[in-house]
Amino acid sequence: MLFNNRLSLIIIKRACLPVKLILLLFFLLFFSHINAQSKKDKGFQSLKVELDLGSIYNDNILKYSDSYLTKFKNKEDEGRFHINTSDGLVLDKSLKLSSTFLFFGKNKTILDGSIARHSYINNKIKTWNQIDFGLQQHITKRLIINLSYSYLPKFYVRHYRDDDWVDIYGYVPETFQPFEFAKNAYGFWIQNSFFKNKQTKLRLSLDYGKYYYNQHFTEYNSNNLNYGINLYQTVKKKLKFELGYQFVTSKAKGFDGIQETKDNSDDSDASYESDEFSSAIKWTIPQFYYKPHNIGVDFEYKRSCFTTKHYLENDRIHAGRIDDLYKIGINYEVRLLEPLTVSVFYKWCKQDSDTRAEENKELVSQEKDYSQQQFGLTFNYIFKDIKFTRSNSKK
C-alpha cells in the first residue's frame, strides 16, 4: 500500500511538472517585460510571443529494427512492448517568448524562453516536454555570442531487460523495465560575419549535456560534450546554404553497484565518440499571389564509434560497435499572413549498425538497425511584436 501511495505521488508530481515549467517561464519573461516597461529609458525595445502548432505522422516512433517490428506485430516477447501501435500521430505545441533590450548602446540583448510538448496520440508513454532559455548578446554589428539552457524532465526510449533483475528472476516479463532519462543541456556559441556585405557567417559552438537514467539503468548516465563549427553563406539574398561539422564525446558511467568501478564492472558501457557532417540549402522562390515562400533541403551523416573496453562476452551490444546514421529533410514554407507561416515537411533517417566482431554482426544489426519516415504540417503564429523606443518612453 505504501508503495502504491509513493507511486501515485510520483505520477502526480510528473503530471504537474509541465504546468510548473510554464508558470516559471511566464513569470521570468513577463517579469522582465513589466520591469523593463517601467524603465523604458534603460533600453527595453520589444516583446515577441510565438506559438507553434504541428501535426506529424511518424512511421516508427521507437526506431525499432525490422526484427522488433515483426515481434511487435506477432505479439512476441511478453513485457517488452508498451505501445499500442508502432507508428502514430504526434501533436507538437510550443510557446516562445523573447524580449529585446539595448543595454549596451545600440547592441541588442535578447532574452528568450520556450516550452514545448510533444504528444503521441496513440502512445501516451512516449509523450515528452522540454523547456529552453537563451541569452544572446550582440557585441558588435558582426559579432554575436549566445548562452542557452534546456531541461528535458523525462524521455522514454523503449523497454529493455534489467540485467540485474534477470540474474535474480530469470527471463520473465517483469524484467523488462522502461529505459528513460532526464537531461540538462548547456550551450554556448560565438558567431562572426565576414566581408563588407556580411553574407558569410562562421559559428563555433560548445554544448554540454548531462543524462540521468532511471534506477534500472544508471550505468547509462553520461556526460556529453559537443564541439561544432558551422558556415552560413547567403547568395543574392535568395539562396542560402550551410555546412557544419560536429564532434561528440560521450562518457557513460558504466557501472551501477555501490562498490563497483568502471574498470571492474560487468555492466554495459555505452561511451562513444562521433563525427557528424551536415549541409543545408534554402531557396526563396519568387512570390506566388504575393505570398513569400521558400523550399529547403538538408542532409546529415553521423558515424558513432563505441569505445568500451569490455570484451565481447561482457557487452555484446557495445563492444566494437559502429553506427552510421543518415538523415534527409525537405521543407516547404509559405507566409499566408503577416503573422502566420505554414510549413510542410518530410524527414527520412536510417541507421546501419555494424561491429568489428564477425560473430556479433547479426545480433547488432537486429538490435540497432532501423529506418524512420515523418510527414508533418506546422503553423507558426506571432501574436505580438510590441516595440518601444527611448524617444517614445519620454513622451
N, C-alpha and C positions, 0 to 999 in steps of 0.2 A: 504493500500500500504506500509506504514511504517512497519507494522507487517511482511509482506512478505519479505521486504528487510532485516529485522533483522533475520528472519528465514533462509534466504539464506546465510547470513553471518555466522550464527551458523553452518550450514551444511558444508560450505567451511572450517571453522576452524577445525571441527571434521575430515573432509577428509584429511586435511593437517597434523593432529597430528601424525599419524604413520610415515610419512616422517620425521617430526621434531625429533621424538624419535630415528629413525635410524641414522640421522645425528649426534645427540648428542652422541649416543653410539659409533659410529665410531670415532668421534672426541676425546672423552675421552680415549678410549683404544689405538687408534693408536698414540695419542699424548704421552701417557705413553710409548708406544713401541719405537717411534722415540727418545724421550728424553732419554730413557734408553740405546738405541743403542749408543748415543753419550757419554754415561758414563758407558760403559760396565764394567769397573773396579769397579763400585759401586754395582754390583750384578745382572744385568739383565741376565736371564737364557734362557727363551723360550717364544715363542708366538704360540698359537694354535687357529685355526679357524675351527669351526664345523658348518655344515649345516644339518638340519633335514628336511626331506620331508615325509609327511604321507598322506594317504587316508583312511578315516574312514566312515563306514556306521553306522548310529545311527537310531534306530527304533522308538525313541520317543524323539525328540530334545528338547521339552519344558517340559518334565516329566509330561505329562498330565495323570490324572486318567482315568479309563475306561469310566467314566461318561462324561468327557470332550472330549475324543476321539470320542465318539458317537455323541455328539453335533457338533463337527467339521465336521464329515462325513455327517451329516444331515443338515449342514449349518444353525444351530440354533444360538441364541444369537448374533444378528447382532451387529457388532462393537467389539466383543471380540477377534476374530481370525484374526491375521495379518500375517499369514504364508500361503504358498502355499501347503505344504504337512506336515503331522505330523512326517514323517521320512525324511531322507535325507543323502546326501553325504557331508562330511566335508574334506576340504583340509587344512592340518596343515603345516605351514612353520616356521622355527625358525633358527636364526643365533646367534651363540655364539662365543665370543672372550675371551681368557684368557691369561694373562701374568704371568709368574713366576719370582720371584725375590729372591735374597739371601741378604737381608739387615742385617740380624742378624746371622752372621756366616753361618752355614750350614742349618739353619732353614728356610724353604720355606715360602714365602709370595705370595699368589695367588690373583690376581685381575681379576675379570671376569664380563662380561655383556652380556645380550642376549635380543633379541626382537623376539616375536612370533606373528603370525597372524593365526587365525582360521576362515577359510572362509566357510560359509554354501552355497552350490551351488544354491539350490532352495529357500533359505530363507535368503536373504541378511540382514534382520533385526537382525538376530542372530549372525552375524559375530562380532568378538571381537579381540582386540590386547592387548599385555602385554609386559612390559619392566622390566628387572631384573638386579640388580647389586649385586655383592658379594665381600667380602674381607675375606680371610681365612689366618690365621697365625698359623704356626706350632711352638708351644712354646718349646717343646722337641720332641724327637723321638716318644713319646707316646701321648702327649697332644696337641690338636688342638682346636682353637676357630674360630668361623665363625660369621660374621655380614652380613646381607642381607637387601635389599630394593626392593620392587616391586610396580609397578604402573599399574593399570588397568583403562583406561580412561572411558570406558562405557561397561556395561554388561547388555544385555536385558534378562529379565526373562520371562515375558509374559504380556498381558494386563489385568488389573483389573479395577473395577469401583472406581472412586474417590468419596468417601462418601460425601465430601463437595459439589461436583457438583450434586450428587444425591439429596441432600437436596434442591437444587435450581431448577434443571431441571427435576428431576424425573428419572425414569428408561428408559432413551433414549440411543441410540447407542453412542452418543457423550460423555457420562460419562465414557466410557472405555478409559483409558489412559495407556501409556506404563509404566510398572514397571521396572525401570532400575537404576543402581547405578554405581558410580565410587569408586575405592578402593585404599588406600595406606596401604602397609603392611611392617612391620619392624620385622626382625627376628634375634635371637641370639641362638647359641648352643655351647656347650663345650663337647668335646669327649676325652675319655682316653682309651688307650689299656692296657690290663692286661696280666699278666703271661709272661713267657720267650718268647714264640712264638708270642705274641701279636695278637693272633687269636680271642681274646674276646674283644669286644669294647662296651663301655657304653656311651650313649649320653643323655645329658639333654638339653632341649630347651625351649625357651620362645618366643612367637610371639605375636605381637600386630597388629590388623587390624582396620582401620577406614573406615567405609562405609558411602558414601554420596549418598542419593537417590534424584531423580529429584523432581521438585517443587510440584508434585501431591502427593508425599508420603514421605515427610520429617519426618513424625513421625517414620519412619523406620530407620532413621540414627542411627548408632550404633557404639559402641566401643567393640571390641572382644579381649579377652586375651586367649591364648592357652598355656597350660603348658604340656610338653611332656617328656617322658623317653623312650628310645629305647635301646634294647640289640641286638648286632650283634655277631654271632658266626660262625666261619669257621671250618669245619671238613675236614682235609686232603686235603685242597685246592680245592676239587672237589664239596663240598657240603657246602652251606651257608644258614643260617636261621636267621630270625629276629623276635623279639617280641616287641610290642610297646603299650604304653598307652598314651592317651591324655585327658586332662580335659579342656573344653572350657566354658568360661562365656561370654555371650553377653548381653550388656546393651543397649537397644534401647531407643531412645529419648522419644517416647510415646506421643507426642503432636505436634501440628502444628500451634496453634493460638498464637498471639502476647502476650496476657495476660493469656495464659494457663500455667499450670504446669502438670507434670506427674500425680500428685495426683488428680487434678480436671478435667483432660481431658477426653473426650468421644472417643478419637481416639484409634486405635489398639496399643497394647503394645506387641511387638514381642520378648521381652527379654527371654533368655533361658539359661540353663546350660546343658552340655552334657558330657558323658563319651564315649570314643572311644577306642576299643581294636583292634589291628591289628597283623597279623602274615604273614610271607612270607618265602618261601623256593626256593632256586636256585641251580640247579644241572648242573654241567659241564659234558656233555655227551662225551664219547670217540670220537675222531675226525673221521669224515666221509670224505673220499677222501682228507685228510689233511686239512679239514676245521674245525676250532674250533666252537663249538656251545653249547648252553645251553637251558634249559627249566626252567621256573619259575611259581610258583603259589602263589597267595596272597589272603588273606581274611580279611575283616573289618566288625566290628559290632559297631554301634553307637546308643546310646539312648539319645534323647534330651527331656528335660522336660521344658515346658514353664512356666515362673514364674510370669506372670502378676497377679496383684491384682484386676483386673477388674472383675465384676460379669459377668456371662454368657450372660446376656441380652445385655451387652455393648461390648463384644468382643468374639463372638461365635467361631472365628477361632483359638484363642489362649488360652482362659480360660480353664485350666485343661488339655491341650493337651500334648500328649506324642508321639513322633515319634521313631520308630525302623527302622534303616536303615542297610541293609545287602549288602555287595559288595564281588564279587568273580572275580578274574582276572587270566588269563592263558596267558603266553608269551613264544614264541619260537624265539631264536635269533641265527643267524649264521653270521660269518665273511667271506664274499666272497672274499674280497681282504684285503690287509693290512690296507688301509684307509676306507674301505666300510663295514658296518654292516647292515644287513637286519633283521627286526623283524616282526613277525606275532602275533597278539594278539586277545583275546576275553575278553570282560568285561560284567558282569551282575550285576545289582543292583535292589533292591526292597525296597520300603518304605511302612510300615504299620503304619497308624496313628490312634490313639485312644484318648479318653478323659474320665475323671472321671465322667463327666455328662452323664448319661444314655440317656437323651433326645436329646443329641447333637452328639451321636456316628455316626449316619448315615451321617449327614452333613460333619463332619470332614473327614470321610472315603472317601466320594465322592469328596471332595476338594483336599485332600493331599495324598491319596494312589497312588502309581504309580510303574511301573516296566520299565526297560530300558535295551537294549542289544546293544553292539557295537562290530563291527568286523573291524580290521584295519591292515594296512601294512605300515611300516615306513622304511626309508632309512637314515642312519647316515653316513656322509662323512667328514673326517678330511682333509681339504685342505692343511694345513701346520702344521708342528710341528717344527719350527725353533729353534734350540738350540744354545746357546752361553756359553762359559766358560771363566773364568777370564784369563786362560793361552792363549786362542785364541785371546782375546781382546788386548793382549800386543804385538802381532806379527806385 
